[in-house]
Amino acid sequence: MFKLLLQPAKESISMSKKRILIVDDEETILILIESLLKTEGFDVITANNGAEGLSVAKKETPDLVLLDIMMPGTNGIEVAEKIRSNKEIKKTKIIFLTVVRSNEVRSDRLTKIGADDYITKPFDNIDLVERVKKVLS
């Protein structure tokens, strides 16, 4: 399903100063994405639920939040809405990362909330890294 790629891409863009917050209730996803992005030189922080993710986002002011939609408690859409309504972090980039298919959560709704991209699980590691770099460029 998910394959860990630990070699940095040859065309690696220098993103060493970019901070990324990953918010997902699945620990294996957190570990995988954290490893991928750290290998690419990103500063990575994680949270395992929506409430913690929002708290960390306010404290750490990341450049990008990779945000799962379906989480217990505060879901990803609620977190994104709260990020967009907070003047200190409202310009933070958001990529939704979820098993929810586009017919279940319409991409135009995600765009209206302020999503910069949308990636479904399972994902291709190289594609995920490329899309993160694109959103941050």
C-alpha positions in Angstrom: 0.0 0.0 0.0 2.5 2.7 1.1 6.2 2.3 0.2 8.8 4.3 2.2 11.2 6.1 -0.1 14.1 7.5 1.8 16.3 8.7 -1.1 15.8 12.5 -1.8 14.8 13.3 -5.3 17.6 14.3 -7.6 15.9 17.6 -8.5 15.3 18.3 -4.8 14.3 21.9 -4.3 15.8 23.5 -1.2 12.9 23.5 1.2 15.0 23.2 4.4 13.4 26.2 6.0 9.8 25.2 5.3 7.9 23.8 8.2 5.1 21.3 7.6 2.5 20.1 10.1 1.0 16.7 9.4 -2.4 16.0 11.1 -3.7 12.4 10.9 -5.1 10.0 13.3 -3.3 7.1 11.7 0.2 6.8 13.3 1.6 4.8 10.3 0.6 7.6 8.0 2.2 10.2 10.3 5.5 8.2 10.4 5.6 7.6 6.7 5.0 11.1 5.6 7.2 12.5 8.3 10.1 10.3 7.0 9.5 11.2 3.4 9.4 15.0 4.0 12.4 15.0 6.5 14.4 13.1 3.8 13.6 16.0 1.5 14.9 18.5 4.0 11.6 19.8 5.4 11.1 20.7 9.1 8.2 18.4 10.1 5.9 18.4 13.1 3.0 16.0 13.7 -0.4 15.9 15.5 -2.6 12.9 15.8 -6.0 14.6 15.9 -7.7 17.7 14.8 -7.7 19.6 18.1 -4.0 18.9 18.7 -3.3 19.9 15.1 -5.1 23.3 15.5 -3.2 23.9 18.7 0.2 23.0 17.1 -0.6 25.2 14.1 -1.3 28.2 16.3 1.9 27.6 18.3 4.3 26.6 15.5 2.9 28.6 12.5 3.7 26.0 9.8 4.1 26.9 6.1 1.9 24.0 5.2 -0.6 21.7 6.9 -1.2 18.2 5.5 -4.6 17.5 6.9 -6.7 14.3 7.1 -10.4 15.0 6.7 -11.9 12.0 8.6 -10.7 12.1 12.2 -12.5 11.5 15.5 -13.5 14.7 17.4 -12.5 17.8 15.4 -12.4 16.7 11.8 -10.1 18.1 9.1 -12.7 20.4 7.5 -13.3 22.0 10.9 -9.6 22.4 11.5 -9.2 24.1 8.1 -12.1 26.5 8.7 -10.5 27.5 12.1 -7.1 28.0 10.5 -8.7 30.2 7.8 -10.5 32.3 10.4 -7.4 32.8 12.6 -5.6 36.0 11.5 -2.1 34.7 12.6 -2.3 31.5 10.6 -4.9 32.1 7.9 -2.4 32.2 5.1 -1.0 28.8 5.9 -1.2 26.4 2.9 -3.4 23.4 3.3 -3.4 20.1 1.5 -6.1 17.6 2.4 -4.8 14.1 2.6 -7.6 11.5 3.0 -9.3 8.3 2.0 -12.4 10.3 1.3 -13.0 10.3 -2.5 -13.9 13.5 -4.3 -17.5 12.3 -4.8 -17.9 12.1 -1.0 -16.3 15.5 -0.3 -16.6 17.8 -3.4 -13.3 19.4 -4.4 -15.1 22.7 -4.9 -16.1 22.6 -1.2 -12.5 22.0 -0.2 -11.4 24.9 -2.4 -14.1 27.2 -0.9 -12.7 26.3 2.6 -9.3 27.3 1.4 -7.5 24.0 0.4 -4.5 24.4 -1.8 -4.6 20.8 -2.9 -6.3 17.4 -2.3 -4.5 14.1 -2.2 -6.2 10.7 -1.7 -4.8 7.8 0.2 -3.2 5.5 -0.8 -0.8 8.0 -2.4 2.4 7.7 -4.4 5.3 8.9 -2.4 7.0 10.8 -5.2 3.7 12.5 -6.2 3.1 13.6 -2.6 6.5 15.2 -2.3 6.1 16.9 -5.7 2.7 18.3 -4.8 4.0 19.5 -1.4 6.9 21.3 -3.2 4.5 22.8 -5.8 2.2 24.2 -3.1 5.1 25.7 -1.2 6.8 27.2 -4.2 
